[in-house]
């Protein structure tokens, strides 16, 4: 029963975090809150990353250049999640960069239009992810690079949960407020399962040293961004949660590329 509930939470998390279709019955009885479902975010990250990882491995094995394979893999990732986290990063960058104060920043982040800060942030984050993944693909095998993509996906979504739990909601209404705060047990499960899944995919593909460096780098990136969010907004929003995923994924891929 516990395993079935965890698998249902994983399916709900996949449905919430991506465009991958999931059976309707997994949402039966759900009230829309994610307080417990977040425990499965790392596992959902593995599922969500598989299409991009497969594209990367197949293209590299077929003789495609690392840059082309990386661009295609990241493109598939963006399509798989419907640019959900990229949109969040763009909104957060506009709010942080253009907001005079907390209220003004939150107002900007509600605007669906992308400003100059958001556009620059999206260009930079996509460029960093592609460049790091391309370098990683040059220095490892196709299967190792694909495994790293999956491991990083699990890690970055684990750190989303940590950011979510580390701050109160900045708004009384909105996606994050309606979804609730992670339960303590769910946070603990997310952190443990996320660390194990990350190690499961990274250790065979790289080394213990590289795995530790990657975990530490992504955790540091999450801590720094969470500190900035606390200072700017005094709480999290759906945009800052999604931005955490993007920042941590880029940081982890850079760490892998540099230390491999």
Order of alpha helices (4+ residues) and beta strands (2+ residues): alpha-alpha-alpha-alpha-alpha-alpha-alpha-alpha-alpha-alpha-alpha
